[in-house]
Amino acid sequence: MWETILSFHRLRDRRGATVFGEWRTETRARLNGETRLLAALVPQRGYFPDFLTPPEALEGLEEGLQAVRATPVRRLGAELALLAAERPHTVLTGRLAGLAEGADGPMDRLVGVLRSYHRSAVEPYWPHIQAAVEADRAVRGRALLDGGADELLASLPPMLRWRAPVLEADYPVERELRLQGRGLLLQPSYFCRGTPVVRRDPELPPVLVYPVTHSGSPATWGRDGMSLGRLVGHTRSAVLQSIGSGCTTSELARRAGVSLASASQHACVLREAGLVFTLRNGNAVLHTMTPLGTALLRGRAQRDPEPPGVPVSGLAPGTVPSPRR
C-alpha cells in the first residue's frame, strides 16, 4: 500500500526521469480513469489520509484493501476533514462526500480504484521493487548484527541522522513523533523519493518509510539482461548459491572458492540476468539474490513475497520528526 500510494506521487512528478521516466510512460498507458479519484485523495504535496496505508497491509495487498474498507466512519470523516483543511482551494465534495460518510458505494469504488491502480503501476514491476527493498534490508541487517540498533540507525540514508536518542530527518516543516517506548518499523520503499514519510496520526503504530538506493528503471530491468543460457555451469551456480542472504564481493570469492576478479565477473552476469541485485554500501559492494534468483535455486515457482518491513523493537524512547503529510 505504501508503494502504491507513493508511486502515485512519482507518476505526477517530472523528477527522477532516469529511474521513473519509462515507468511513468508505461503506467499511464495502462491506466483507465483511476487517477481522478486518487488525485482527490492524494495531493502532489502535503498530507494524504493515513487510512490509505493501514498496518494490515504488511500481510498483503488484499488484507490492506480490506482494512481500508473497514476504516471506521469517524476516522474517515476526521482524516478527510484534515485533507480539506490542508487544501483550502480544493472542493472535496462529489467523489469524496459519500466516502466521508462511510457509504458502501464510494468505499467500494475507492477499493476498486486502488486495486486497479496497483495492478497497472506496481504489480508488473514488483520483482525489481522487491529486489531493491531486499538489498536495502540486507545492508540494514548487517549493520544491526555488527553494532546493534545504534549502528542500524546510523546506517540509514543521509537525509536521516541518528543522534541518540533522537533520529533527525530533513523535512519542510518542524514536527516530532515520540516513540514513548514503542517499536519503530523501518520500511524501505522503492517509490519514496527525497525525504522519508511517516503517518500523520502519532497514535498509530510508528512507521518510518525511507527511499532505497536505485539501480536502473523498473520498466527496463531485466529486458536487456543476458539469457539464462549463459548461467549454465557449476561455478556460476555455486556463486549464485554462495550469495545466500547477502555478501560482499570478497566474501563471495571466499565462499565460492574463486578469485576476486572471477567473483566480480560472475556477479555481473548474474545481475544482468536479473538474478542478483547489487548495492554499494560505503567502500563495499553488497550482492543479494532477487526473487527470481531465489526461485531458480529452489527449482519451483516463485512464492508471494513476504512483507518487506524491517521491525526494530526495544529502542530507547526518542523522537522521529515527521514530514508534512
Solvent accessible surface area in square Angstrom, and as a share of the most:
residue,aa,sasa,rsa
1,M,25,0.11
2,W,26,0.09
3,E,18,0.08
4,T,2,0.01
5,I,1,0.01
6,L,6,0.03
7,S,0,0.00
8,F,1,0.00
9,H,24,0.10
10,R,23,0.08
11,L,5,0.02
12,R,59,0.22
13,D,19,0.10
14,R,225,0.82
15,R,135,0.49
16,G,26,0.25
17,A,67,0.52
18,T,123,0.71
19,V,25,0.14
20,F,4,0.02
21,G,21,0.20
22,E,71,0.32
23,W,0,0.00
24,R,13,0.05
25,T,89,0.52
26,E,38,0.17
27,T,0,0.00
28,R,127,0.46
29,A,89,0.69
30,R,104,0.38
31,L,31,0.15
32,N,135,0.69
33,G,28,0.27
34,E,11,0.05
35,T,46,0.27
36,R,148,0.54
37,L,19,0.09
38,L,2,0.01
39,A,38,0.29
40,A,19,0.15
41,L,0,0.00
42,V,0,0.00
43,P,14,0.09
44,Q,99,0.44
45,R,196,0.71
46,G,29,0.27
47,Y,4,0.01
48,F,4,0.02
49,P,0,0.00
50,D,2,0.01
51,F,2,0.01
52,L,0,0.00
53,T,0,0.00
54,P,11,0.07
55,P,49,0.31
56,E,88,0.39
57,A,23,0.18
58,L,63,0.31
59,E,128,0.57
60,G,27,0.26
61,L,44,0.22
62,E,78,0.35
63,E,82,0.37
64,G,0,0.00
65,L,0,0.00
66,Q,86,0.38
67,A,20,0.16
68,V,0,0.00
69,R,91,0.33
70,A,78,0.60
71,T,13,0.08
72,P,84,0.53
73,V,82,0.47
74,R,214,0.78
75,R,64,0.23
76,L,2,0.01
77,G,27,0.26
78,A,63,0.49
79,E,15,0.07
80,L,10,0.05
81,A,60,0.46
82,L,59,0.29
83,L,0,0.00
84,A,38,0.29
85,A,74,0.58
86,E,45,0.20
87,R,47,0.17
88,P,102,0.64
89,H,182,0.81
90,T,53,0.31
91,V,120,0.69
92,L,28,0.14
93,T,91,0.53
94,G,62,0.59
95,R,127,0.46
96,L,5,0.03
97,A,44,0.34
98,G,17,0.17
99,L,2,0.01
100,A,31,0.24
101,E,127,0.57
102,G,25,0.24
103,A,40,0.31
104,D,113,0.59
105,G,33,0.32
106,P,20,0.13
107,M,8,0.04
108,D,70,0.36
109,R,143,0.52
110,L,0,0.00
111,V,1,0.00
112,G,32,0.31
113,V,28,0.16
114,L,0,0.00
115,R,52,0.19
116,S,40,0.26
117,Y,1,0.00
118,H,22,0.10
119,R,135,0.49
120,S,12,0.08
121,A,0,0.00
122,V,0,0.00
123,E,92,0.41
124,P,67,0.42
125,Y,13,0.05
126,W,54,0.19
127,P,50,0.31
128,H,2,0.01
129,I,1,0.00
130,Q,14,0.06
131,A,0,0.00
132,A,1,0.01
133,V,2,0.01
134,E,43,0.19
135,A,0,0.00
136,D,2,0.01
137,R,73,0.27
138,A,16,0.12
139,V,6,0.03
140,R,17,0.06
141,G,27,0.26
142,R,72,0.26
143,A,11,0.08
144,L,72,0.36
145,L,157,0.78
146,D,121,0.62
147,G,40,0.39
148,G,30,0.29
149,A,36,0.28
150,D,83,0.43
151,E,82,0.37
152,L,0,0.00
153,L,3,0.01
154,A,67,0.52
155,S,35,0.22
156,L,11,0.05
157,P,20,0.12
158,P,122,0.77
159,M,34,0.15
160,L,8,0.04
161,R,79,0.29
162,W,57,0.20
163,R,139,0.51
164,A,71,0.55
165,P,69,0.43
166,V,46,0.27
167,L,4,0.02
168,E,50,0.22
169,A,13,0.10
170,D,66,0.34
171,Y,35,0.13
172,P,108,0.68
173,V,55,0.32
174,E,171,0.77
175,R,55,0.20
176,E,99,0.44
177,L,9,0.05
178,R,137,0.50
179,L,7,0.03
180,Q,139,0.62
181,G,50,0.48
182,R,71,0.26
183,G,33,0.31
184,L,5,0.02
185,L,30,0.15
186,L,0,0.00
187,Q,15,0.07
188,P,1,0.00
189,S,1,0.01
190,Y,0,0.00
191,F,0,0.00
192,C,2,0.01
193,R,85,0.31
194,G,44,0.43
195,T,51,0.30
196,P,0,0.00
197,V,17,0.10
198,V,1,0.00
199,R,12,0.05
200,R,55,0.20
201,D,54,0.28
202,P,65,0.41
203,E,142,0.64
204,L,30,0.15
205,P,69,0.43
206,P,11,0.07
207,V,8,0.04
208,L,0,0.00
209,V,0,0.00
210,Y,0,0.00
211,P,15,0.09
212,V,9,0.05
213,T,81,0.47
214,H,53,0.24
215,S,47,0.30
216,G,44,0.42
217,S,8,0.05
218,P,8,0.05
219,A,3,0.02
220,T,47,0.28
221,W,62,0.22
222,G,44,0.43
223,R,140,0.51
224,D,135,0.70
225,G,26,0.25
226,M,63,0.28
227,S,77,0.50
228,L,94,0.47
229,G,53,0.51
230,R,118,0.43
231,L,16,0.08
232,V,128,0.73
233,G,36,0.35
234,H,175,0.78
235,T,67,0.39
236,R,36,0.13
237,S,57,0.37
238,A,44,0.34
239,V,0,0.00
240,L,6,0.03
241,Q,126,0.56
242,S,21,0.13
243,I,0,0.00
244,G,32,0.31
245,S,108,0.69
246,G,7,0.07
247,C,0,0.00
248,T,20,0.11
249,T,24,0.14
250,S,50,0.32
251,E,38,0.17
252,L,0,0.00
253,A,9,0.07
254,R,172,0.63
255,R,125,0.46
256,A,24,0.19
257,G,67,0.65
258,V,37,0.21
259,S,68,0.44
260,L,104,0.52
261,A,79,0.61
262,S,29,0.19
263,A,0,0.00
264,S,56,0.36
265,Q,114,0.51
266,H,23,0.10
267,A,1,0.01
268,C,44,0.26
269,V,5,0.03
270,L,2,0.01
271,R,78,0.28
272,E,66,0.30
273,A,12,0.09
274,G,3,0.03
275,L,1,0.00
276,V,0,0.00
277,F,4,0.02
278,T,25,0.14
279,L,12,0.06
280,R,160,0.58
281,N,67,0.34
282,G,63,0.61
283,N,160,0.82
284,A,40,0.31
285,V,35,0.20
286,L,3,0.02
287,H,5,0.02
288,T,6,0.03
289,M,33,0.15
290,T,1,0.01
291,P,15,0.10
292,L,82,0.41
293,G,0,0.00
294,T,37,0.21
295,A,13,0.10
296,L,86,0.43
297,L,68,0.34
298,R,128,0.47
299,G,67,0.65
300,R,121,0.44
301,A,89,0.69
302,Q,81,0.36
303,R,154,0.56
304,D,130,0.67
305,P,48,0.30
306,E,130,0.58
307,P,56,0.35
308,P,20,0.13
309,G,8,0.07
310,V,18,0.10
311,P,99,0.62
312,V,9,0.05
313,S,97,0.63
314,G,75,0.72
315,L,20,0.10
316,A,64,0.50
317,P,86,0.54
318,G,10,0.09
319,T,13,0.07
320,V,3,0.02
321,P,24,0.15
322,S,0,0.00
323,P,10,0.06
324,R,124,0.45
325,R,5,0.02
